[in-house]
Protein backbone atom coordinates (compact mmCIF):
# COMPACT_ATOMS: atom_id res chain seq x y z
CA UNK A 1 0.00 0.00 0.00
CA UNK A 2 2.94 2.38 0.44
CA UNK A 3 2.32 5.83 1.85
CA UNK A 4 -1.20 7.18 1.96
CA UNK A 5 -3.53 9.45 3.86
CA UNK A 6 -4.95 7.40 6.70
CA UNK A 7 -7.49 8.17 9.43
CA UNK A 8 -8.92 6.10 12.24
CA UNK A 9 -11.66 6.53 14.74
CA UNK A 10 -13.96 4.80 17.17
CA UNK A 11 -17.35 5.20 18.79
CA UNK A 12 -17.27 5.31 22.58
CA UNK A 13 -19.84 3.41 24.61
CA UNK A 14 -21.85 6.63 25.08
CA UNK A 15 -21.94 7.24 21.31
CA UNK A 16 -19.24 9.93 21.14
CA UNK A 17 -16.96 9.70 18.09
CA UNK A 18 -13.21 9.94 18.66
CA UNK A 19 -10.59 10.42 15.94
CA UNK A 20 -7.25 8.60 16.23
CA UNK A 21 -3.96 9.32 14.49
CA UNK A 22 -0.79 7.28 14.26
CA UNK A 23 2.72 8.70 14.24
CA UNK A 24 6.00 6.89 13.74
CA UNK A 25 8.78 8.84 15.47
CA UNK A 26 11.44 7.07 13.41
CA UNK A 27 10.33 8.39 10.01
CA UNK A 28 8.51 11.31 8.45
CA UNK A 29 6.82 8.98 5.94
CA UNK A 30 5.61 5.79 7.68
CA UNK A 31 4.30 2.93 5.59
CA UNK A 32 0.51 2.64 5.43
CA UNK A 33 0.61 -1.05 6.33
CA UNK A 34 2.49 -0.25 9.55
CA UNK A 35 -0.01 2.47 10.48
CA UNK A 36 -2.98 0.20 9.75
CA UNK A 37 -1.45 -2.59 11.85
CA UNK A 38 -0.90 -0.16 14.74
CA UNK A 39 -4.50 1.10 14.58
CA UNK A 40 -5.89 -2.44 14.31
CA UNK A 41 -3.94 -3.54 17.39
CA UNK A 42 -5.10 -0.47 19.35
CA UNK A 43 -8.72 -1.08 18.35
CA UNK A 44 -8.49 -4.80 19.22
CA UNK A 45 -7.25 -3.92 22.71
CA UNK A 46 -10.06 -1.38 23.13
CA UNK A 47 -12.67 -3.91 21.96
CA UNK A 48 -11.36 -6.61 24.32
CA UNK A 49 -11.58 -4.10 27.19
CA UNK A 50 -15.14 -3.15 26.08
CA UNK A 51 -14.07 0.49 25.60
CA UNK A 52 -15.75 1.08 22.23
CA UNK A 53 -18.82 0.17 20.18
CA UNK A 54 -17.31 0.44 16.70
CA UNK A 55 -14.01 1.26 14.99
CA UNK A 56 -13.06 2.41 11.50
CA UNK A 57 -9.93 2.95 9.44
CA UNK A 58 -10.18 5.01 6.26
CA UNK A 59 -7.41 5.53 3.70
CA UNK A 60 -6.90 6.65 0.13
CA UNK A 61 -6.05 3.95 -2.41
CA UNK A 62 -5.62 3.53 -6.17
CA UNK A 63 -7.82 0.94 -7.91
CA UNK A 64 -8.71 -0.17 -11.42
CA UNK A 65 -12.42 0.56 -11.96
CA UNK A 66 -14.35 -2.19 -13.76
CA UNK A 67 -13.58 -2.10 -17.48
CA UNK A 68 -10.68 0.36 -17.09
CA UNK A 69 -6.98 -0.31 -17.30
CA UNK A 70 -6.03 3.01 -15.72
CA UNK A 71 -6.01 3.34 -11.93
CA UNK A 72 -8.21 5.89 -10.21
CA UNK A 73 -8.29 7.41 -6.71
CA UNK A 74 -10.66 5.76 -4.25
CA UNK A 75 -11.38 5.60 -0.53
CA UNK A 76 -11.09 2.32 1.36
CA UNK A 77 -12.99 1.97 4.63
CA UNK A 78 -12.38 -0.83 7.12
CA UNK A 79 -14.91 -1.01 9.96
CA UNK A 80 -15.70 -3.28 12.85
CA UNK A 81 -18.81 -3.27 15.01
CA UNK A 82 -19.85 -5.20 18.08
N, C-alpha and C positions, 0 to 999 in steps of 0.2 A: 504494500500500500504506500510505502514511502512517506513523505511529509504531506500533511494535509491540515485543514482547519478542522478542529475536533472540539466538541462540547459535550458535557455530561450533566446529568441532573437527576434528582430524585424527589419523590413525593413523601413528605413526612407523614406520620400517623394521623396528624390533625388536618391533613390536606394541603399544607403549605408546600410550595415548590421551592427547591433549593438548587442553585447552579453550582457545578463542581468543575474546577480546572485542574490540569496536571502540568507540573513543571519538572523538567530534568535539569538539575543544577550542573550537570557535567557537559551539557551541550546547548547551544542556542537553537538548534534544529533537531529535536528528538524525533525518532521514527514513530509513525502513527501506530504501528503494531504494539510498540512498547507502551504508548499512552493508553491504548485500548485495554491492554492487559492489566495495567495499573488500575484503571477505572473499574474493570470487571472484578478484580480482586477486592477493591474497596467496597463495591456494591454487594458482593457475596457476603463479606463480613457484616455489613449493615443488615442484610436480609436475615442472616443466621441469628443476629442479635435482636431481630424484630424491631428495627429502627426505621424502617421505611415501608411504604405500600407499593411503590413502583420505582423503577429506574430506567434511564434512557441514555444512550450514547448516540450522537449525531455527528456525521462527518461528510465532507465533500469527497466525491469519487469521480472517476471517469469510466463510462460504460459505452458499449456499442448498442445503440437502440436497435430494435428489431428491423431487419432489412437494410441496415446501414453498416458500412465498413469503417466509417469515421467515428471516433469516440466523441462523446458529448459529456458536459458537466452534469452531475446528478447529486442528490443528497441520499445518503444511506442512514437509516435509523434502526438502531438495535434497542429493543425494549423488553423489559421483564416486569411482570405483575404477579402479585400473590394470588 
